[in-house]
Amino acid sequence: MATFFNQATLSYNGNVKSSNVTTGQIIEVLSASKNAVLDNYSLDNDAVFVVSIINNGNTAFNNITITDNLGSYTPEGSTTDVVPLTYVNDSVNLYVNGIQQTAPTVSDTNPLTIENINVPANSNIIIIYAAKPNQFAPPGTDGNITNRAVISGNNFADITVSETITPNNSANLTISKSLSPTEVEENGEITYTFVIENYGNTASLPTDNVIFRDVFSPVLNSLTATFNGTTWVQGTNYSYDNTTGEFVTLNGQIEVPEAKFTQNAQTGIWSVQPGVSTLIIKGNIQS
């Protein structure tokens, strides 16, 4: 609630007389908040934001504008701002007292500028829109995006609302397989190499119970397996069926370190060096 003061003066024949000071208060009837549908973000999913504006007064507020910085920040060592969120085109929706209305105008996407918003008297409106994390979104466990929006218009002071979201802290595994040699004599030895990469900011631990499975055709005899240079033991680390060629790791055997992230101070772009674990399986083929 804002307070204002007023005092009058009366001048005559070189004299100045001051009146008493009157005090008044302006009742702020417009309020706003901003929330994310999900607290975490990833490059694979859109972040959805909800801006709520409440008008507790008896007069409508028209032609309101929302200006959203989409998380703009200055990387360490840089003097140039980068924007970690990209507005998803045509994602704005408007609801007045829970009823969907015609979407307001998006006049710019950087910063995101939404115009021509009207808030009827004694009503609440909700504006929903989506933005996709991009190459400037901090991916590490200590990263975050603080998304600020300014609500502006006539007859009220600007209202700033913000929401902070953090990366999805989890492992993100991929696997590739190679064979050497690709041409082998009958009963010859071959080597399968499996490279497991983790693009996530969290290590994959034994408690995650990652299971590797492959069915070798042709079946391998005299099979041996090593994981990150350590020899595995059948029955302790894995099971293998000499008849079907099925190889399956037991629970808690596979670990993959977290990825490392680096931000270019000049461009603001994040690069990723995945964590890597390697499984090597050798054996003689059955002809």
N, C-alpha and C positions, 0 to 999 in steps of 0.2 A: 504494500500500500504506500503510494508516494504522497509526501506532504508538501504543500506549497504555502508561501507567505506573501502578504501584500501590505504595503503601507503607502499612504498618500501624503502629499505636502501642500501647504497653502502659503503662498507668497504675497506680501502686501507691504508697501512703504518700507522696503528694505528688510522686512522681517520674514522669517520662514517658520512656519509652524508644522509639525509632523503629527499625523494622526496615530492612533493606536495601530498595532500590527494585528492583522487578521490571519487566521490559520485555517487551512482547509486540507482535505485529504481526497486523493483520487483513488477510487476503488477500481483496482485492476480486474477486469472481468474476463480477460482473454488469457488462457494458459495453454501450455503445450508440453509434449513429451515425445521422446523418440526411443524406439526399441528395435532390436534385431529379433527375427523369428528364431534364429539359432545363434548361440554364443560363439560358435567356432566357424572358421572358414577353411576352404581348400580350393586349389585351382580347378578342381573337378566340379564344383557346385557353385551356384549363384548364392549371394548373400541377399536376404530379403529384409527390408526395413519398413517399419510402420511409424508414421508421424501422426500423432493425435492432437487435435486442437479443440479446446472447449471454450465456448462462449456462454458465460453465465449472465450476460447482460440482456437488456431488453431491446438492444439495437444491433442490427446485422453489421458484420465487417466484410466488406467486399474488396475484390481486386487484390487479394493477398498474394505474395510471392514467397516461395521457399527456394533458398539458394543453398545447395549442398556441396561441400568441398570434396566429397567422395574420398575422404581420408588423406588429403594432400599433406605431405610432410617433406622435410629437408633431410636427405641422408647425411650421415656423419661424414665430415670432410668435404661436403659439397655446399654450394651456394644456390643451387637450383632445386626447386620443389619437384617432386614426382607425385603421381596420383595412382594409388594402388588398386582402385576400383574402377571398373568400366560400366557405365550405365547400360542396362539391357533395354534395347529399343522397344517401345510400346508396352513397357511393363507397368506404367503408372495406372493405378486404379483409385477411384474416389468414392467414399461412402459418406452419406449424410444421415445421421441418426440410424445407421445400420443399413441404409438402402443405397444400392449402387447407383452412381450418377455418371453422366458423361465425363470422360477423363479430361482433366485440365490440360493446358497447353505446356508442352516442354519446348522452351525457346532456345535452350542451350544444353549441352551435355558435359561441358567442362569449364566452369563448375556446372553441375546439374541445376538448371533453373526451371522451376515449375510455376506458371503464372495463372492468373484469372481464377483464383480460389476464393469462394464465397463461404462465409460461416454465418448461417442464419442466427437470429436471436435465440437464446436459451437452447442451443443445440451443440452437438459435437460432430466433428468430421474426422475421418481417417483417410490418410493417403498412404498407399502401399506401393513400393517400387523395388526393383531388383537391380543388383550390380554384381558384376563378376570380378573376383580377384584376378589380378594380372601379374606380370613379371616384376612389378614393383612392390607386391604384397610380401611383407616379411614372413619367411617360412619357418624360422627357428622357434624353439620352445619359448624364448623370451620375446618373441615378436607380438605385435598387435596393430590393429588399425582403429584409430579414433576418428569416427565419422561425425562431422559437425554440420549442422544446418541452421541457417538464420531465417526466421520468419519475419517478414517485413510488410508494411502497408501504411495506410493513412490512419491517423487518430490513435495510434498506439506505439509504444516503444518497441524496438526490435527485440525479438525473443530468440535466444540461442539454445538449441537442444543438441545433445550429442549421445553417441552410443559407441562403446568400445567392444570389438570382437577380437578373438585370439585364434591362432592357428589350430587346426585339428591335430592334436598330438598323438600320432600313431605311426606304426610302421606301414610302408607302402612297397610291397615286394614284387619283383619281376624275376623270371627265370629264363635262361637261355641254355641250349644244349648243343654240343659239338661232338664230332666223332673223329678219331684218328687211329689208324689210317682209314681212308674211305674205301680202299680196296685191300682185301686181306685173304690169305690162303685159307683152305679148310683147316679147322682146328687152330687157326692163328689167333694171336692176342689182339684185342682191340681195347681202346680207351674211350670211355664216355666222360666228358667234362661238363659239369653243370655249374653255371655261374648264377648265383642268387644275389640280386642287387636290391638295396633298400633305399628308396627315394624319400622316405618319411623322416621326420625329425626325432623319432623315437626308435630305439633299438628293438629288434625282435628277439625276445628272451625265451629261455626254455619253458617258462610258464605260459607262453603263448601257444605251445603245443602245435607248432608248424609241422605238417606231415608231408614228406616227399614220397611220391610213388611213381614207379615206371615198370612197364612189362617189356622185358628185352626179347626181341625176336630177330634173329635166332637166340635161343637160350644160351646163357653164359655158364661155362664151367670154370672151376677154380677162381671164383669171383673174389675180388678184394675191393675194399672201399676206404677212402681217406677223406676226412673233412677238415679243411683248413690245415692240411699237413699232418693231422693226427689219424693214425690207423684206427678204423672202426672194427668192432667185434660183433659177429653175428649173434643174435640173441640178446645182446646188450644194447647195441645201437640201432640194429636193423634186423629185419627178417627177410629171408630170400627163399623162394621156392624153385628148386632145380628143375622141376617138371614144367611149370608154367612160365618161368622166367620173371615172376613178379617180385619186385624189390620194394620194400616199404620201410621207412624209418619209424622207430618207436617214438613215443611221446617225449618231448623235451630235449631232443638231440640237436635241433637246428637253431643256431643263433646267427643273427646278422646285425652288424653295428649300424647305428643311425647315420644318416647322410650328413655331410658338412656343407654349409651354405656360406657364400661370399657375395657381398654387394659391391658392385663397381661404383666407386665414388663419383666418377664422371657421368655415367649414364643412369645410375640408380637401379640398374637391373640386377636381380639376384641370380646367381648361378649355383648349380647343385653338383656336388661330387658324391655319388651314392656310396653307401657302405656296401662292402662286398664279402661274401663267403663262397667258398668253392668246394664242391663235392666231386671227387674223381672215383669212377668205378671202372675196374679192369676185369677182363676175363677172356677165356678162350671160347670162340663160337662153336656151337654144335652144328655140324653139317647135316 
